[in-house]
Amino acid sequence: ENWGCRVSGWVTNLDPGPNRVLFTLTLPDNFNGRYLYLGIGGAAGKIPEMPQRLLAKGYALAGSDGGTGAKSIADFSFMSDPARLTDFMWRGVQSSADATQAIARAYYRREKIWRYISGCSGGGQMGLGNARRFGGQNFDGFLVGATPFQASLFHPNVYRIAAHMQNKPESWIPPEALKRASAGI
């Protein structure tokens, strides 16, 4: 196996609540400085699988069940519960990302890690909801798609782009290069 430590836990969110959000964090021995939060699709309700190919490349991987309590990816019965809905829309990602990023920083004894979130459908909603509320507070980069928000010009290509980025994370544009490109444009 390509990981040195695996942490499973939960955060309890209040107001509305209480509601428990389950999370996992897998920390590889060969950490490359990058943390990736995996948003889970549909109605969430389960912890995402940690891709071995990304662990082998040194990515610290985290994810949560979104706090929905869903029995399947199509079980949206949680939407009538204000605490579970709030956790699904944004709060579950924020609170579990805060916890798992703090654990990763302490484990690797690093203040700075590069933080990304990736997901489609419900997982895209998790990332987009977080980005809209907090900007870059929780993540340095967002790869989200197929969210329930109004369609955009990018939706026809979302799955192709997401598949490429997840299969070739080394092709991500580093934040420094993105800043230089933006300044040049």
Z-matrix of the N, CA and C atoms (Angstrom, degrees):
N
C 1 1.452
C 2 1.516 1 108.73
N 3 1.329 2 116.18 1 155.49
C 4 1.455 3 121.68 2 -172.79
C 5 1.520 4 113.67 3 -106.04
N 6 1.313 5 117.81 4 24.28
C 7 1.450 6 119.29 5 -178.46
C 8 1.518 7 109.74 6 -130.98
N 9 1.321 8 113.52 7 150.47
C 10 1.445 9 119.82 8 -178.29
C 11 1.514 10 112.69 9 -97.59
N 12 1.329 11 116.14 10 -26.60
C 13 1.463 12 119.43 11 -175.47
C 14 1.528 13 109.19 12 -153.65
N 15 1.324 14 115.10 13 142.16
C 16 1.465 15 120.52 14 174.80
C 17 1.522 16 107.97 15 -129.67
N 18 1.327 17 115.64 16 129.86
C 19 1.463 18 122.52 17 -178.57
C 20 1.520 19 107.80 18 -117.69
N 21 1.313 20 116.63 19 131.10
C 22 1.464 21 122.15 20 172.71
C 23 1.524 22 107.14 21 -122.94
N 24 1.316 23 115.91 22 139.03
C 25 1.457 24 119.24 23 -179.16
C 26 1.511 25 111.06 24 -167.76
N 27 1.314 26 115.99 25 -161.72
C 28 1.458 27 121.41 26 177.73
C 29 1.511 28 109.28 27 -153.64
N 30 1.326 29 113.39 28 158.93
C 31 1.460 30 122.48 29 169.06
C 32 1.517 31 106.54 30 -119.07
N 33 1.318 32 116.07 31 146.84
C 34 1.458 33 120.62 32 176.83
C 35 1.518 34 107.85 33 -110.11
N 36 1.326 35 115.97 34 119.79
C 37 1.461 36 121.84 35 -179.42
C 38 1.524 37 110.16 36 -99.45
N 39 1.324 38 115.53 37 144.60
C 40 1.461 39 122.83 38 -178.55
C 41 1.533 40 110.21 39 -122.90
N 42 1.320 41 115.70 40 163.17
C 43 1.467 42 123.84 41 170.09
C 44 1.523 43 114.10 42 58.12
N 45 1.314 44 121.09 43 71.35
C 46 1.458 45 124.91 44 0.56
C 47 1.525 46 111.23 45 -81.62
N 48 1.291 47 114.00 46 156.45
C 49 1.455 48 119.85 47 -179.92
C 50 1.506 49 110.19 48 158.35
N 51 1.284 50 117.63 49 -166.01
C 52 1.466 51 127.04 50 14.26
C 53 1.524 52 112.58 51 -80.16
N 54 1.328 53 114.21 52 152.42
C 55 1.452 54 121.36 53 174.31
C 56 1.524 55 108.22 54 -145.46
N 57 1.313 56 115.80 55 137.84
C 58 1.464 57 122.29 56 -178.39
C 59 1.524 58 109.76 57 -98.74
N 60 1.335 59 115.40 58 131.61
C 61 1.459 60 122.65 59 175.73
C 62 1.534 61 107.04 60 -114.00
N 63 1.335 62 116.70 61 115.21
C 64 1.457 63 121.72 62 178.62
C 65 1.526 64 109.61 63 -80.10
N 66 1.341 65 116.98 64 142.89
C 67 1.457 66 119.93 65 177.83
C 68 1.518 67 110.65 66 -139.84
N 69 1.325 68 114.68 67 164.00
C 70 1.460 69 122.19 68 171.05
C 71 1.515 70 108.11 69 -137.57
N 72 1.317 71 115.09 70 153.23
C 73 1.464 72 122.58 71 177.69
C 74 1.518 73 106.70 72 -142.45
N 75 1.327 74 116.64 73 126.88
C 76 1.455 75 121.83 74 177.70
C 77 1.516 76 107.87 75 -115.89
N 78 1.335 77 115.61 76 126.17
C 79 1.458 78 122.92 77 -172.85
C 80 1.528 79 109.72 78 -116.14
N 81 1.346 80 118.51 79 109.59
C 82 1.464 81 120.50 80 -178.96
C 83 1.532 82 111.66 81 -77.54
N 84 1.308 83 115.88 82 154.30
C 85 1.464 84 120.66 83 176.17
C 86 1.524 85 112.05 84 -66.37
N 87 1.329 86 116.85 85 -32.97
C 88 1.468 87 121.90 86 -176.30
C 89 1.538 88 111.88 87 -97.65
N 90 1.322 89 117.56 88 46.17
C 91 1.469 90 123.58 89 -175.15
C 92 1.528 91 111.74 90 -51.58
N 93 1.340 92 115.70 91 129.10
C 94 1.466 93 121.83 92 -179.14
C 95 1.528 94 113.02 93 -97.00
N 96 1.324 95 118.01 94 7.30
C 97 1.468 96 121.24 95 179.46
C 98 1.519 97 113.67 96 91.43
N 99 1.342 98 117.49 97 0.41
C 100 1.463 99 121.19 98 -176.95
C 101 1.525 100 111.17 99 -116.08
N 102 1.329 101 113.52 100 136.23
C 103 1.465 102 123.84 101 179.62
C 104 1.522 103 106.21 102 -115.12
N 105 1.321 104 117.26 103 130.46
C 106 1.467 105 121.75 104 -179.99
C 107 1.520 106 108.95 105 -124.64
N 108 1.337 107 115.18 106 121.57
C 109 1.465 108 122.59 107 175.91
C 110 1.516 109 106.61 108 -94.41
N 111 1.326 110 116.77 109 124.34
C 112 1.455 111 122.00 110 -177.88
C 113 1.523 112 109.86 111 -98.48
N 114 1.333 113 116.51 112 107.87
C 115 1.459 114 120.48 113 174.95
C 116 1.514 115 109.09 114 -74.11
N 117 1.321 116 116.95 115 142.58
C 118 1.467 117 120.46 116 -176.65
C 119 1.527 118 109.89 117 -103.91
N 120 1.321 119 116.39 118 140.75
C 121 1.447 120 121.82 119 -173.46
C 122 1.517 121 115.63 120 -76.03
N 123 1.317 122 113.38 121 173.73
C 124 1.453 123 120.62 122 179.17
C 125 1.515 124 111.09 123 61.51
N 126 1.326 125 116.18 124 -137.46
C 127 1.458 126 122.22 125 -178.11
C 128 1.529 127 112.16 126 -87.51
N 129 1.326 128 117.14 127 8.39
C 130 1.471 129 123.04 128 -178.84
C 131 1.533 130 108.89 129 61.79
N 132 1.331 131 117.69 130 -132.53
C 133 1.458 132 120.78 131 178.91
C 134 1.515 133 115.07 132 89.50
N 135 1.327 134 117.85 133 -5.92
C 136 1.461 135 120.41 134 176.44
C 137 1.525 136 108.83 135 -143.25
N 138 1.307 137 115.22 136 161.11
C 139 1.459 138 121.68 137 178.40
C 140 1.534 139 108.15 138 -78.88
N 141 1.338 140 118.08 139 134.15
C 142 1.471 141 118.65 140 178.71
C 143 1.530 142 111.55 141 -68.31
N 144 1.314 143 115.54 142 153.95
C 145 1.462 144 121.05 143 174.63
C 146 1.524 145 108.65 144 -73.48
N 147 1.320 146 116.45 145 144.58
C 148 1.456 147 122.15 146 179.95
C 149 1.534 148 108.55 147 -94.24
N 150 1.335 149 118.11 148 110.18
C 151 1.475 150 121.04 149 -176.72
C 152 1.532 151 111.80 150 -63.96
N 153 1.323 152 116.06 151 121.49
C 154 1.462 153 122.05 152 -179.64
C 155 1.524 154 112.20 153 -59.71
N 156 1.348 155 117.18 154 -33.68
C 157 1.465 156 119.46 155 -178.00
C 158 1.526 157 111.12 156 -64.81
N 159 1.341 158 117.64 157 -32.68
C 160 1.463 159 120.30 158 178.13
C 161 1.534 160 111.09 159 -77.96
N 162 1.326 161 116.71 160 -37.36
C 163 1.463 162 119.81 161 175.32
C 164 1.526 163 110.03 162 -61.73
N 165 1.330 164 117.27 163 -40.76
C 166 1.464 165 121.34 164 179.71
C 167 1.529 166 111.04 165 -62.31
N 168 1.330 167 117.00 166 -28.15
C 169 1.469 168 121.13 167 178.65
C 170 1.520 169 112.26 168 -88.24
N 171 1.334 170 117.34 169 2.37
C 172 1.454 171 120.85 170 173.55
C 173 1.513 172 116.84 171 93.51
N 174 1.326 173 118.31 172 13.43
C 175 1.462 174 121.11 173 179.22
C 176 1.527 175 110.40 174 -81.82
N 177 1.325 176 117.39 175 130.08
C 178 1.459 177 121.52 176 168.17
C 179 1.523 178 105.73 177 -76.54
N 180 1.319 179 117.88 178 128.45
C 181 1.462 180 121.98 179 -174.57
C 182 1.517 181 110.96 180 -117.62
N 183 1.334 182 115.26 181 135.81
C 184 1.460 183 121.15 182 179.31
C 185 1.523 184 108.71 183 -135.60
N 186 1.311 185 115.50 184 161.47
C 187 1.456 186 121.54 185 175.61
C 188 1.511 187 109.41 186 -173.72
N 189 1.323 188 115.24 187 166.64
C 190 1.468 189 120.40 188 179.93
C 191 1.520 190 109.74 189 -139.30
N 192 1.323 191 114.48 190 173.03
C 193 1.469 192 120.27 191 175.99
C 194 1.525 193 111.05 192 -88.59
N 195 1.322 194 117.22 193 3.99
C 196 1.462 195 121.50 194 179.76
C 197 1.518 196 114.10 195 74.70
N 198 1.323 197 116.98 196 -3.55
C 199 1.459 198 120.19 197 179.61
C 200 1.517 199 114.39 198 71.75
N 201 1.343 200 117.40 199 15.81
C 202 1.472 201 119.53 200 -174.00
C 203 1.524 202 113.25 201 -84.52
N 204 1.318 203 117.51 202 -28.49
C 205 1.461 204 119.85 203 -173.90
C 206 1.520 205 112.53 204 71.13
N 207 1.343 206 117.07 205 13.94
C 208 1.465 207 121.53 206 -178.47
C 209 1.526 208 110.71 207 -62.50
N 210 1.327 209 115.95 208 141.00
C 211 1.467 210 122.07 209 179.15
C 212 1.525 211 112.00 210 -85.81
N 213 1.345 212 116.95 211 -16.52
C 214 1.464 213 122.75 212 177.52
C 215 1.519 214 107.44 213 -156.10
N 216 1.328 215 116.55 214 170.04
C 217 1.467 216 119.29 215 -179.78
C 218 1.527 217 112.19 216 -67.79
N 219 1.331 218 117.29 217 -13.52
C 220 1.468 219 121.58 218 179.77
C 221 1.529 220 112.64 219 -104.10
N 222 1.334 221 118.07 220 5.73
C 223 1.473 222 122.07 221 -177.91
C 224 1.533 223 110.08 222 -92.37
N 225 1.314 224 116.04 223 91.62
C 226 1.464 225 121.36 224 -179.08
C 227 1.533 226 111.76 225 -97.15
N 228 1.326 227 117.20 226 22.54
C 229 1.462 228 120.27 227 179.92
C 230 1.535 229 111.94 228 -63.25
N 231 1.319 230 118.13 229 -19.80
C 232 1.468 231 121.85 230 178.62
C 233 1.522 232 112.97 231 -64.74
N 234 1.327 233 118.45 232 -17.86
C 235 1.461 234 121.43 233 -173.22
C 236 1.526 235 113.12 234 -63.71
N 237 1.318 236 118.30 235 -18.07
C 238 1.465 237 120.64 236 177.22
C 239 1.536 238 111.86 237 -85.00
N 240 1.326 239 117.54 238 -6.21
C 241 1.460 240 122.98 239 179.10
C 242 1.536 241 108.36 240 -100.78
N 243 1.336 242 118.96 241 110.87
C 244 1.469 243 121.10 242 -175.23
C 245 1.531 244 113.94 243 -56.26
N 246 1.328 245 118.55 244 -37.59
C 247 1.470 246 120.41 245 -179.37
C 248 1.527 247 111.08 246 -68.52
N 249 1.320 248 117.00 247 -45.76
C 250 1.465 249 120.26 248 -179.40
C 251 1.529 250 111.17 249 -67.84
N 252 1.315 251 117.37 250 -38.53
C 253 1.458 252 120.53 251 177.72
C 254 1.527 253 110.73 252 -64.39
N 255 1.323 254 117.54 253 -44.02
C 256 1.468 255 121.12 254 178.38
C 257 1.523 256 110.32 255 -61.62
N 258 1.325 257 117.24 256 -41.89
C 259 1.459 258 119.68 257 178.40
C 260 1.525 259 111.10 258 -64.48
N 261 1.320 260 117.90 259 -40.75
C 262 1.461 261 120.91 260 179.06
C 263 1.527 262 111.01 261 -64.93
N 264 1.323 263 116.91 262 -41.89
C 265 1.459 264 120.89 263 -174.58
C 266 1.525 265 112.91 264 -69.84
N 267 1.350 266 118.38 265 -37.08
C 268 1.462 267 119.15 266 -177.69
C 269 1.521 268 114.65 267 -165.60
N 270 1.313 269 118.74 268 -37.55
C 271 1.455 270 121.34 269 -168.74
C 272 1.525 271 113.24 270 -68.88
N 273 1.323 272 117.79 271 -36.46
C 274 1.462 273 120.38 272 179.66
C 275 1.517 274 112.27 273 -61.55
N 276 1.340 275 116.25 274 -40.15
C 277 1.462 276 119.83 275 176.96
C 278 1.521 277 109.86 276 -66.48
N 279 1.324 278 117.07 277 -47.37
C 280 1.460 279 119.05 278 -177.30
C 281 1.525 280 111.37 279 -58.90
N 282 1.319 281 117.54 280 -49.61
C 283 1.463 282 119.83 281 -175.41
C 284 1.532 283 112.33 282 -70.04
N 285 1.328 284 117.97 283 -40.52
C 286 1.466 285 119.02 284 179.65
C 287 1.529 286 111.46 285 -74.36
N 288 1.340 287 117.98 286 -32.31
C 289 1.472 288 120.09 287 175.25
C 290 1.523 289 110.21 288 -67.62
N 291 1.334 290 117.63 289 -42.04
C 292 1.469 291 119.84 290 176.03
C 293 1.529 292 110.47 291 -55.85
N 294 1.325 293 116.44 292 -46.79
C 295 1.470 294 120.79 293 -177.66
C 296 1.526 295 111.31 294 -66.02
N 297 1.330 296 117.54 295 -48.99
C 298 1.466 297 119.76 296 -175.68
C 299 1.526 298 112.04 297 -70.89
N 300 1.329 299 117.86 298 -32.93
C 301 1.469 300 119.45 299 176.36
C 302 1.524 301 110.76 300 -68.09
N 303 1.318 302 117.78 301 -38.99
C 304 1.473 303 120.93 302 177.27
C 305 1.524 304 110.30 303 -63.23
N 306 1.324 305 117.19 304 -41.26
C 307 1.459 306 121.04 305 178.52
C 308 1.533 307 109.83 306 -64.45
N 309 1.334 308 117.52 307 -45.22
C 310 1.468 309 121.10 308 -179.81
C 311 1.528 310 111.05 309 -62.20
N 312 1.319 311 117.57 310 -44.22
C 313 1.473 312 120.16 311 178.89
C 314 1.531 313 110.70 312 -60.14
N 315 1.318 314 116.25 313 -43.67
C 316 1.468 315 119.98 314 -179.79
C 317 1.530 316 110.81 315 -67.29
N 318 1.312 317 117.69 316 -43.31
C 319 1.469 318 121.72 317 -178.37
C 320 1.522 319 111.17 318 -60.92
N 321 1.339 320 116.06 319 -44.52
C 322 1.463 321 120.32 320 -177.81
C 323 1.533 322 113.02 321 -90.74
N 324 1.335 323 116.27 322 -2.84
C 325 1.471 324 121.79 323 -178.41
C 326 1.529 325 110.97 324 53.83
N 327 1.341 326 114.20 325 50.33
C 328 1.463 327 121.54 326 -179.89
C 329 1.515 328 108.65 327 -132.81
N 330 1.304 329 116.06 328 133.23
C 331 1.460 330 119.45 329 175.36
C 332 1.531 331 110.20 330 -78.53
N 333 1.348 332 116.77 331 -38.79
C 334 1.462 333 121.25 332 -176.06
C 335 1.524 334 110.50 333 -105.17
N 336 1.318 335 115.76 334 123.29
C 337 1.458 336 122.95 335 168.62
C 338 1.526 337 106.14 336 -131.57
N 339 1.317 338 117.38 337 149.24
C 340 1.469 339 121.13 338 176.04
C 341 1.516 340 107.49 339 -84.59
N 342 1.342 341 116.59 340 128.95
C 343 1.463 342 122.17 341 -171.23
C 344 1.526 343 110.57 342 -118.77
N 345 1.332 344 115.75 343 127.78
C 346 1.458 345 122.23 344 -179.28
C 347 1.529 346 109.41 345 -130.90
N 348 1.336 347 115.09 346 157.13
C 349 1.452 348 121.23 347 172.41
C 350 1.521 349 107.55 348 -132.14
N 351 1.326 350 115.69 349 140.81
C 352 1.454 351 121.29 350 -179.14
C 353 1.529 352 108.83 351 -138.12
N 354 1.328 353 116.11 352 138.69
C 355 1.455 354 119.98 353 175.58
C 356 1.511 355 112.62 354 176.74
N 357 1.308 356 115.34 355 158.35
C 358 1.464 357 122.38 356 176.22
C 359 1.522 358 108.57 357 -126.44
N 360 1.314 359 115.29 358 158.69
C 361 1.455 360 122.00 359 179.84
C 362 1.525 361 108.59 360 60.93
N 363 1.334 362 118.23 361 -123.38
C 364 1.467 363 119.96 362 178.30
C 365 1.518 364 111.50 363 -59.94
N 366 1.341 365 117.57 364 -36.34
C 367 1.461 366 121.06 365 176.61
C 368 1.512 367 112.25 366 -67.42
N 369 1.327 368 116.56 367 -34.56
C 370 1.458 369 120.35 368 174.12
C 371 1.516 370 111.19 369 -67.14
N 372 1.340 371 115.42 370 -38.69
C 373 1.463 372 120.84 371 175.94
C 374 1.519 373 110.48 372 -60.62
N 375 1.344 374 116.80 373 -42.09
C 376 1.460 375 120.41 374 178.98
C 377 1.533 376 110.32 375 -58.20
N 378 1.324 377 116.74 376 -47.73
C 379 1.463 378 120.89 377 -179.03
C 380 1.510 379 112.91 378 -68.87
N 381 1.337 380 117.17 379 -45.12
C 382 1.456 381 120.26 380 -178.63
C 383 1.526 382 111.34 381 -66.38
N 384 1.336 383 116.76 382 -40.07
C 385 1.468 384 119.72 383 177.24
C 386 1.514 385 111.21 384 -60.89
N 387 1.335 386 116.75 385 -40.48
C 388 1.460 387 120.97 386 178.07
C 389 1.527 388 110.54 387 -67.27
N 390 1.320 389 117.60 388 -44.33
C 391 1.469 390 121.13 389 -179.34
C 392 1.527 391 111.18 390 -62.01
N 393 1.317 392 117.22 391 -42.60
C 394 1.468 393 120.41 392 -178.60
C 395 1.523 394 111.82 393 -65.63
N 396 1.320 395 117.87 394 -35.94
C 397 1.467 396 120.92 395 -178.40
C 398 1.510 397 113.49 396 -84.26
N 399 1.339 398 117.18 397 -36.02
C 400 1.460 399 120.04 398 -168.56
C 401 1.516 400 115.08 399 -124.48
N 402 1.337 401 118.45 400 -1.25
C 403 1.458 402 119.44 401 -179.44
C 404 1.516 403 110.62 402 56.32
N 405 1.317 404 117.35 403 -127.51
C 406 1.459 405 122.17 404 -178.32
C 407 1.513 406 114.80 405 -92.88
N 408 1.321 407 118.40 406 15.01
C 409 1.472 408 120.83 407 -178.78
C 410 1.527 409 111.98 408 -61.61
N 411 1.341 410 117.88 409 -43.62
C 412 1.468 411 121.30 410 -176.55
C 413 1.523 412 113.57 411 -98.88
N 414 1.341 413 117.05 412 -23.97
C 415 1.461 414 120.20 413 -175.05
C 416 1.528 415 110.41 414 -142.17
N 417 1.343 416 114.67 415 147.82
C 418 1.462 417 121.01 416 176.01
C 419 1.521 418 111.33 417 -88.95
N 420 1.322 419 117.51 418 -19.95
C 421 1.449 420 121.24 419 -179.95
C 422 1.515 421 111.52 420 -150.84
N 423 1.341 422 115.49 421 148.45
C 424 1.466 423 123.00 422 -177.25
C 425 1.521 424 108.54 423 -127.77
N 426 1.318 425 116.04 424 129.19
C 427 1.455 426 121.42 425 171.86
C 428 1.519 427 105.85 426 -125.96
N 429 1.326 428 115.72 427 91.96
C 430 1.458 429 120.66 428 -174.45
C 431 1.521 430 109.70 429 -127.94
N 432 1.312 431 115.43 430 149.97
C 433 1.447 432 118.71 431 179.00
C 434 1.511 433 112.21 432 -159.22
N 435 1.325 434 114.47 433 170.69
C 436 1.454 435 123.91 434 177.19
C 437 1.532 436 110.89 435 52.80
N 438 1.318 437 115.85 436 40.74
C 439 1.461 438 120.09 437 179.02
C 440 1.519 439 109.76 438 -80.43
N 441 1.333 440 116.80 439 160.00
C 442 1.461 441 118.71 440 179.93
C 443 1.530 442 114.06 441 -73.27
N 444 1.343 443 117.48 442 -3.14
C 445 1.460 444 119.01 443 177.57
C 446 1.519 445 109.76 444 -69.53
N 447 1.313 446 115.55 445 165.61
C 448 1.459 447 121.84 446 -177.89
C 449 1.527 448 110.75 447 -50.70
N 450 1.316 449 116.52 448 137.26
C 451 1.467 450 122.05 449 -177.14
C 452 1.520 451 111.62 450 -60.28
N 453 1.307 452 115.01 451 151.21
C 454 1.464 453 121.27 452 176.94
C 455 1.516 454 108.02 453 -126.48
N 456 1.320 455 115.80 454 178.67
C 457 1.458 456 120.55 455 178.76
C 458 1.526 457 111.93 456 -64.83
N 459 1.330 458 117.95 457 -21.13
C 460 1.450 459 121.05 458 -176.35
C 461 1.527 460 113.01 459 -83.22
N 462 1.317 461 118.98 460 -18.17
C 463 1.464 462 120.64 461 -174.48
C 464 1.523 463 114.88 462 -56.66
N 465 1.353 464 120.33 463 -38.13
C 466 1.472 465 117.37 464 -179.72
C 467 1.531 466 113.34 465 -60.37
N 468 1.333 467 118.15 466 -25.05
C 469 1.464 468 121.22 467 -176.42
C 470 1.518 469 113.86 468 -106.67
N 471 1.308 470 117.53 469 3.30
C 472 1.461 471 120.99 470 -173.16
C 473 1.522 472 112.26 471 -57.32
N 474 1.315 473 118.06 472 -48.11
C 475 1.466 474 119.51 473 -176.24
C 476 1.524 475 111.34 474 -66.13
N 477 1.312 476 117.24 475 -38.80
C 478 1.470 477 120.45 476 178.93
C 479 1.527 478 109.94 477 -64.53
N 480 1.323 479 117.42 478 -45.03
C 481 1.462 480 121.67 479 179.77
C 482 1.524 481 110.47 480 -65.58
N 483 1.326 482 117.01 481 -46.37
C 484 1.466 483 120.66 482 -179.24
C 485 1.521 484 111.00 483 -61.57
N 486 1.324 485 117.47 484 -43.12
C 487 1.467 486 120.18 485 179.77
C 488 1.528 487 110.25 486 -62.74
N 489 1.330 488 117.25 487 -43.32
C 490 1.467 489 120.57 488 178.86
C 491 1.524 490 110.77 489 -61.02
N 492 1.320 491 117.41 490 -47.11
C 493 1.459 492 121.02 491 -177.06
C 494 1.525 493 111.73 492 -66.87
N 495 1.319 494 117.81 493 -38.70
C 496 1.463 495 119.71 494 -179.87
C 497 1.522 496 111.79 495 -72.83
N 498 1.318 497 117.24 496 -32.29
C 499 1.466 498 120.20 497 179.77
C 500 1.527 499 112.83 498 -83.27
N 501 1.332 500 117.07 499 -19.20
C 502 1.465 501 121.05 500 -179.05
C 503 1.528 502 110.34 501 -135.08
N 504 1.337 503 117.66 502 64.50
C 505 1.470 504 119.56 503 -177.29
C 506 1.517 505 113.24 504 -62.14
N 507 1.345 506 117.24 505 -20.98
C 508 1.461 507 118.80 506 177.62
C 509 1.532 508 112.00 507 -67.61
N 510 1.345 509 117.58 508 -13.42
C 511 1.461 510 120.47 509 179.05
C 512 1.527 511 112.78 510 -88.49
N 513 1.341 512 117.41 511 -0.08
C 514 1.461 513 119.85 512 176.27
C 515 1.513 514 109.20 513 -61.45
N 516 1.298 515 115.81 514 146.28
C 517 1.459 516 120.06 515 177.54
C 518 1.524 517 108.25 516 -82.74
N 519 1.342 518 117.47 517 119.72
C 520 1.465 519 119.19 518 178.36
C 521 1.530 520 110.72 519 -60.49
N 522 1.324 521 118.51 520 146.99
C 523 1.466 522 121.03 521 -178.65
C 524 1.528 523 113.92 522 -53.40
N 525 1.345 524 118.11 523 -37.44
C 526 1.467 525 120.08 524 178.98
C 527 1.521 526 111.83 525 -63.19
N 528 1.352 527 116.13 526 -42.81
C 529 1.460 528 120.57 527 -179.92
C 530 1.540 529 110.05 528 -67.62
N 531 1.312 530 117.39 529 -37.36
C 532 1.457 531 121.06 530 177.90
C 533 1.530 532 110.85 531 -63.18
N 534 1.331 533 116.93 532 -40.65
C 535 1.477 534 120.33 533 177.50
C 536 1.514 535 110.62 534 -63.61
N 537 1.341 536 116.65 535 -42.41
C 538 1.482 537 119.71 536 178.78
C 539 1.527 538 110.40 537 -64.06
N 540 1.343 539 116.62 538 -41.62
C 541 1.470 540 120.20 539 179.77
C 542 1.534 541 109.71 540 -64.26
N 543 1.325 542 117.65 541 -44.14
C 544 1.471 543 120.33 542 179.18
C 545 1.512 544 111.00 543 -61.85
N 546 1.314 545 116.86 544 -42.59
C 547 1.475 546 120.00 545 179.06
C 548 1.529 547 110.90 546 -63.39
N 549 1.334 548 116.61 547 -37.94
C 550 1.460 549 120.56 548 178.93
C 551 1.515 550 113.02 549 -69.08
N 552 1.317 551 116.20 550 -33.28
C 553 1.470 552 121.06 551 -178.77
C 554 1.503 553 108.84 552 -74.55
